[in-house]
Amino acid sequence: MDKIMVEKSPPLKGKVRINGAKNSALPILAASLLGTEDIILEDVPKLKDVEIICEVLASLGAKVEFLDEGVIKINSADINKYQTPYDLMSKMRASFLVMGPLLTRIGKTKTSLPGGCAIGTRPIDLHLKGFRALGATIDVDHGNIGAYAEKLVGDRIYLDFPSVGATENIMMAAVMAEGETIIDNAAMEPEIVDLANFLNKLGADVKGAGTSSIKIKGVKKLGGATHSIIPDRIEAGTFMVAAAITKGDILIENVITSHIKPVIAKLREIGCEVYENEDKVRVIGPKKLKATDIKTLPYPGFPTDMQSQFMALMCVSEGTSVVIETVFENRFMHVDELKRMGADIKIDGRSAIIQGVDSLMAAPVKATDLRAGAALVLAGLVSDGITEIRDIYHIDRGYDRIEDKFIKLGAKIYRV
């Protein structure tokens, strides 16, 4: 089993290019099942999760070819299966996103309950509520879920919570439903906009993505397209925090700065200089990091996927910081690992109170989930000694060999 070793490093300096967004690539790959002609996707990140969803597509009868670096060609003209294999579903939650496309394309779908990071319940009820509203019959039996419909008919669907996954799955199911579908209290994340843009390139009629109300007019058939995945705002945020925590100077390329406004605002609050320039952002860390507070919220609020990285930063900031996690109820699993490194953190329900310390100490730790793993890498960069991070398969699900980019910036980090 691989491990990542991190030594205390000098201030990181240089430039880094951000990959396409994992959270955009996965739903768009699932949506490729809707097309009946060749689909070319560009800037697809080379990640374990992408590999798994491509296996899911192939298992359903789609032809999947890896062309150049970051380019995938998919043809779903002859998909002939509707049941996703349990072994693939159990590895990754996003596999559940094939339900919407299969339901509208071939009228039935069957799958097992999804797996993934254990950061909270993330119920699939909202997905199923949407499918029912469109006219599907849902059958839940011993961990398996089936959805069936002779035809889907558009409806008005209100989401009790602006769930990203539910918004995506309902959008994909609705694109070939009869009539108009309106999703109210829809998620507004940039990844939703990217999916809508992709669907429209295939011939769908989706309007309002990026707002809380999305309107979809059903069409009879979708074709093919070439589409480039948007940059990963969470990978960008991780390297921005790396500049801050090491008091470095990093130019981050291939970013959409409007997607990372909350991260930019908080980095400025703690004393960083942040310069925005079209598709680049430069972060210069201060000599002294100031405490700050964050509260995670659905987009456009502070992203829950940046909470653990910011907590690593708060551990070495001067003063008392508070983190309030409102999105996932179990997203403080990294706290015990940071405490092993000498962090002073107290948990009170969904709040964490962090008292900054002068320095952290290296320790053997484990990545409890994807973003927690990134936080431990960041903490290791400023800890005395050599930090050994285990269970890094979580990190590899969202970062393509994270150590390579850090090495180019001057970090002392390696994989064993």
Salt bridges, closest charged atoms under 4 A:
ASP2 OD2 - ARG415 NH1 3.36
ASP38 OD2 - LYS73 NZ 3.61
ASP43 OD2 - ARG17 NH2 3.37
ASP49 OD2 - LYS22 NZ 3.16
ASP49 OD1 - ARG397 NE 2.83
GLU51 OE2 - LYS48 NZ 3.05
GLU65 OE2 - LYS73 NZ 3.99
ASP141 OD1 - HIS142 NE2 3.45
ASP160 OD1 - LYS129 NZ 3.59
GLU178 OE1 - LYS151 NZ 3.01
ASP184 OD2 - ARG156 NE 2.63
GLU191 OE2 - ARG233 NE 2.88
ASP194 OD1 - HIS227 NE2 2.86
ASP205 OD1 - LYS207 NZ 2.94
GLU235 OE2 - LYS405 NZ 2.66
ASP249 OD2 - ARG282 NH2 2.73
GLU269 OE1 - LYS266 NZ 3.15
GLU276 OE2 - ARG268 NH2 3.45
ASP279 OD1 - LYS280 NZ 3.50
ASP305 OD1 - ARG331 NH1 2.81
ASP305 OD2 - ARG371 NE 3.95
GLU318 OE2 - LYS288 NZ 3.65
GLU329 OE1 - ARG350 NH2 3.94
ASP344 OD1 - LYS346 NZ 3.60
ASP384 OD1 - LYS8 NZ 2.97
GLU388 OE1 - LYS3 NZ 3.72
GLU388 OE2 - ARG390 NE 3.89
ASP396 OD1 - ARG415 NH2 2.91
GLU403 OE2 - ARG401 NH2 2.99
GLU403 OE2 - ARG415 NE 2.77
ASP404 OD2 - ARG401 NE 3.50
